[in-house]
Amino acid sequence: MRGPIPQRPVFALFAGLIGFAVAAFAPQIFHDGDSWWHIAAGGWMLDHQTVLKADVFSFTFFGQPWDAQEYLSEILMALAYRLGGWTGLHLLFGAAMGATCAIVTYYVRGKTGKPTLLVALVGLACISGSLLARPHLLALPLLALWTFGLLEARDQRRAPHWGLLGVMLLWANMHGSFAFGLALACAFALEAVLENRGVIKDWAAFLLGAVIAATLTPQLLHGLVFPFQLLLLGSIHNIGEWAPTRLTEVSPFLIALAGLVWLGATRQMRLSVIRVLIIGGLAGMALMHARHQMLFGIVAAMIVARALGPKHPPGGGLAPGWLMPAGWAALAVLLAARLLLPTGRGDDAVTPMTALAQVPDAVRAQPVLNAYDFGGYLIFSGVKVFVDGRTDMYGDAFLGSYDAAMKPDALALGATLAKYRIGWTLLSPGPATKMMDRMPGWHRQYRDAFAVVHVRN
């Protein structure tokens, strides 16, 4: 019988198991139309052995410049899909979520004692609103590793290890959130220099290396400015994840924020001015854009764990030795269950599978006016789309005219149909489809709970 072992790896293993199980078995991770086009983009790049630099998926912007900023994540998604279908994608994103939970919990347990589970649980729960099969989820383990490395460097009064630059290199090729990683490193560098000016050269060298690593992508310097260009687009506020956090609904983020306020008010923890500003900035970002709740959850949990350490030291607790093999056995069971229970896809709010099947090939070849959320599935199905989730490529002017047509505004809708010589429409049931029912020269061909097809007479 194996003797007692440290609690820290046990906490990390079981947290990873929970994270893996949530993502690997949650059907809602596929409730986003962008998953379809990310897979299609990755498949195109695998087939052509090059990174996409121009649009090949729409007829409205075909041939226009478009950089696949998340190309590495998309290639991983395409490989997972080709090897295991939707089950393969479930496993891929389950592994990403499991790794994120394990890294965060491992750090938290090493810095505080009794509050470990609560801090890790509340922090990681902030990811729930962004639990979608898209590149941002694949980048979360890198965010956790990056934050871990920066905090360890500060705890040990040194600059981060150069090996951490490899995390930045990978991150910059997977998702635009790497820009936040650079900003976080700058904040901790400032904290270090304010404490001891003698470390300025070491931190400056690390920051320079991080910036260089972030430019080693197919987009080079443009990749550095892209995340900021995206934030400046006015049209992103019409997308759910980019909308402000709703203060009228209870969420893990609001619970975590209230907990932080309470900890500060009761002096349960002490934070440097820089760390207060980091958490405050993260909270502000999350309030402005709901998708940033996941950044807040991970980084704030790790910072708070360190601050709680003086009053709740981690100690050297031991766990029964059999827990580790039991955890690995549980992982094997979860993997087997996921493989034996294949994931299927059918009609849903982003997948008009049956509706598209009712459209003859001759009609499919004509220009389509599609719902924004259907663009990904149409791309995956080989149909050149009117619009999809690549907001950065379409821009505010185009998306503004599209939104006007979908209000619906009869004049704007009619002008769009004429301008782009639309031959058929695939829209979600609602005001726009009712307008299409009354549009001269058009008839409804198919309707179900998720989609409506109209064809020009």
N, C-alpha and C positions, 0 to 999 in steps of 0.2 A: 504494500500500500504506500503510495506516494505521500510524503509528509506535507505539512502546511506550506503554502506559497504566498508571496506578496499579493495584496489585494488589487494593486494597480492594474496589472495585466488582466486579471479576472474581470474587473469592471469594464475595461476596454473591450474584451472579447464579447461579453454579453450585450454591451451597448451596440457593438457592431452587428451582432445577430439580430437585434431588434430593428436596427436601421435597414439591414438587408431584407428582413421579412416584410417590413412595411412597403418598401419600394418594389420588391420582387413579386408581391402578390396584390398590390393595389391596382385595380383596373383604371383608376382615375389618372394615372400617370400618362395615359394615352389620350386624355381628353383635351388635346390641343392640336389644331390643324398643322402647326409648324413641324411637328414630328415627321409628317409625311414628306415634306419637301427637304428636310435635313437628310433623310435617308436617301432621297432621290439625288441630292447634290453629292453626297458621299459616293453613291454608286456611279454617277457620271465621272467623278474624278478617278475612281478606281479603274473604270473602263478606258478612260482616255489618258491615264497616267500623268495628269497635270492638274494644277490647282485652277479653279474657275476664276477668270478675270473679267468675264462679260456675261450678260444674261443670256441664257439659252432656254428659259422656261416660260416666258411670257411672250405674247405677240405685241403688247403695248410698248415694251422696252427691249425687245429682242435685239441683241448685239450691242446694247449700251453697256458702258463700263459697270461692273459690279464685282467687288472682291468678296470671295468666300472667307470672311474673317475667322470663322470657326471651323476651317477646313479639316483640321485633325480630328475634332470631335465628330464631324459628319462622316469622315472615313471610318472611324470606329463604329458609329451607328450602322453604317452600311454593311460593314463586315459582320457585326453581330446579327443583323437581319438576314444576311445571306447564309450564315452558318446555322442560325436557329430560329429564324422568323421572329415573331413577336415574343416568343419565349426567350430567344437570345437577347432581345432588347431588355426584357424584364431582368434577366441575369446581369446584364451590363450595368443598368442603372441601380439594381440592387447592390452590386459590388461597390459602386460609387458612394451610395448612401451609407452602406455599412462601414466603408473605410472612413468616411467623414465622422460618423458617430464614434468610431473607435479612437480616432486621433484626438478629437475634442475631449472625450471622457478620460483618456489616458493622461492628458495634460491637466485637466481639472482635478482628477484624483491625486495627482502628484503635488498639488498646491494647497488643497484644503481637505478637511476631514468629513464631518457629518453632512455639510451642505452639498456634497458631491452630486448625489443623484438629483436633487432639486435643481441645482444650477445647470447641470448638463441637460436634464429633461426639458426645462423651460426654454433654454437656449436653442436646443435642437428642434423643439416644436415649432419655432419660428420659421423653419424651412417648409412646413406643411403646405402653406399657400403656394409654394413654387415647386411642388413635387410633380414635375412634368418631365416627360422623356425628351429633353432638349439639352443642348450643350452646357447650359449653366449648371446643371446638376453634375455633369462630369467634371466640372472645374472646382466643385466644392472641396474635395479632398486636398487639392492644391492650395486653396485658401486656408484650410486648417493647418496644413504643413508649414506654410509661409508664416502664419501668425505664431505657430508653435516656435519656429526658429527665431523670430524676432523677439518674442518674450523671453526665451531662454537666454538669448544674447544679453538682454537688459538685466535679467536676474544675475547673470555672471559678470556683469560690468565689462563687456567686451563687444566688439563688432560681430555681426552674424558670420557664420561659417561660409566660405566661398561655395561650398556644395549647394547652398540654398539657391544659388543662381540657376542651377539646373531646374528647380521648381518654376522659377520665373520664365525660363525658356519654354518649358512645356506649356505653362499656363497661357503665355502670349499667343501660342499657336492653337489654343483650344477655345478661348472665350475672352471677350473684351473686358471682363471684370479684373483682368490683370492690372489695369490702370489703377484700380482701388488698392491693389497690393503695393504698387509703387508709392502711392500717397501714404499708406500706412507705414511703410518703411521710412519715409521722410519724417513723419510725426515722431517715431521712436528715435530716429537719429537726432532730432531737435531736443528731445528729452535727455538723451545721453550727453549731448554737448552742453546743455544747460547745467547738467550735473558735474561734468568734467570735460573741460575744453581739450584736454590731452587726447581724447579719442576722436577728435574731429577728422584727422587724416584717415583713420581706419574706416569710419563710417562713410566718409566721402568717397573712398575707393569702392566700398561695397555698393553704394547708391549708383555710382557711375557704371559699375559692372552690371547692376540690375537693369539700368536703362539700355545698355548695349544688348543684354540678353533679350529684352523686350522688343528690340528692333530686328532680331534675327528671325523674321517671318517673311513669307512671300510678299507682304505689303510694305515691308521695310518701315520707313519713317511714318508713312501714312497710317500704319497700324497703331501708332502711338496717339494720334489725334482722333481716330475714328470713334472711340467711346464717347468723347466729348461732343463730336458732331452729332451723334445719335441723340444725346441728351438735349440738344438745341432744337430738335425737330418738334414743332408744335403738335403734329398729328399723333405722336406717341401717347398723348394724354387720353386719346380715344380708345386705347387698348387697355383692357382690364388690369393687367399686371403693372402698367405704367401709371395707372390712376392713383390718386391719393388714398392712403389707408382710411377706411371708414371707422370713424370714432364711435359710431352708434352700435357697432357689432363687437362683441367680446371675441378676442383673438389671442393666441399665445403671445404675440408681440406686445399687445396692450397689457397683458398680465405681467410680462417680463419688465416692461417699462415701469409699471406701478411698483413692482418689487424693487427695482433699482432706486426709485425715489424713496421708498420706505427705508431701504438699507442706508441710504445717504442721510436721511432725516434722523435716523436713530443712531447714527455713527457706528454702524456695525462694520463699516469698512472705510478705508482711507485711500484716496486716489490722488495721484499727482495732477497738476493742472492740465498737463498734456493729455492724460488719460481721460480726464473729465471731458475735455474737448473732443477726443476721439469718440467716446460713447455718445456725447451730445450730437456730434456730426452724423454719426450712424443713425441715431434716433430721428434726426431731421430728415435724412435721406429716406428712411423707411416711412415716415409720415407723408413725404412728398410722393413717393413711388412705392407701392406695395411690394414690388419685387425685391426691394432692398431689405426687407425684413430678414431674409436669410443671411445677409452679411452681418446685420446687427446681432442675430442670434448666435452665430458662431464666434465672432470676435468679442462681443460683450461678455459672453459666458466665460471665455478664457481670461479676459482681463479681470473680471469680478472674482474668479476663483483665486487668482493671485492676491487680490486685495483682502479676501476673507481669511487668508492663511494665518495672519498673526493671532486672530481670535479663535480660529478653528484649524489648528495645525493638522497636516495630513497624517502624522503618526506613522507607525510601522506595523499596522494591522496585517494579520495573516488570514488566509482563506483556506478551507479544506483542499487538499491536493487533488481530489477527484473532480473538482469543478472545471479545470482546464480541459481534460479529456472529454468530460461531459459536454462542454461547450463546442468542441470540435465535432463531436458526434451529432449534436443538434444541427450544426451547419450542414453536415452530410445529409441529414434527414430533410432539411429545407431544400437543398439542391435537388435531391431525388424527387421531392414533391413537386417542385417547380417544373422539372423535366417530364414528370408523369402526368401533369395537368397542363397541357399545352394551352397557350393563350390564343383565343380567337378574336376576330374583329368582325363587326357588323355595322349596320346603320347607326349613326349617332349624330350629335350636333356638329361634328366636324368631318364626318365620313358619309357622304351621300352615295353609298355604294349601289343600292338598288336603283336610285334615280338615274345615276349615270349609265347603268346597264340598260335603261330604257331608251337611251339616245342612240339612233342609228349612226354608223361610222361616217356616213356622208355628212350628217349634221355636225358630228364631233369635229370634223375638219374645219368647220367655219368658226369665225371669231365668237367667243362666248363672253357674256357678262355674268360673272360669278360672285357669289357671296365671299366676303373677305375670308371667312373661316373655312371655306371649301377649297381655297386655292392650293393648299398643300396636297390634298387628296387628288386633285386634278393633275397637278404636276407629277405626282407619283404614278398616275394612270396614263401619262403620256399626252395629256391635253395641254396645249398652250393657253395660259390663263390671262385674264384681264388684270387681276390683282391677287396678291398673296401676302404672307407675313413679312416680306423683306422691305420693311418700312423705309430703311435707309436708301434703297435704290429708287423707290417711287417718289419720295419727296412730298413736301407739304402741298404744293400746288395740285398735283395729280390726285392725291388722296382727298384733298378738300373738294374737288369736283366730283369724285366718286361718292363721298359722303352726301353731297347735295343730291345726287341722283337717287341715293338710297333712302332719303328722308321719309317718303319720296317727294320730289318736286317734279311735277309732270313735264315742265319745260326742260329741266336739267336731265331727266331720264330720257326724254325723247331725243334731246341733242346728243347724249352719249350714245344711244343706239344708232343714230345716223352717222355720227363722226367716226366711229370705229367699225361701222358696217356689221353690227352684231347680228349673228344668225340664230342664236339661241341663248337662253338665260338659265342659270342654275342658282336659285336663290333660296334662302330660308323663308318659311311661311311668315307673312307679315304684311305691313303696309305696301312695300315695294311689289310684292307678288299680286296684291289686289289691284295695284295700278297697272301691272302688266295684263291682268285679266281684261281691262278696259282699253288697252292700247290698240288702236286700229292696225290691222295687218298682222296681228299676232294671235296665237291660240295656245291654250294650256295643253300640254301633252301628257304630263304626269304630275302626281302630287302624293306625298306621304307625310308622315308626322315631322320629318326633318327637312325635306327639300321639295321644291316645285320647279318643274321644267316648262318653259315656254319656248315655242319655235315660231320663227317668222313664217307667215303663209306663203 
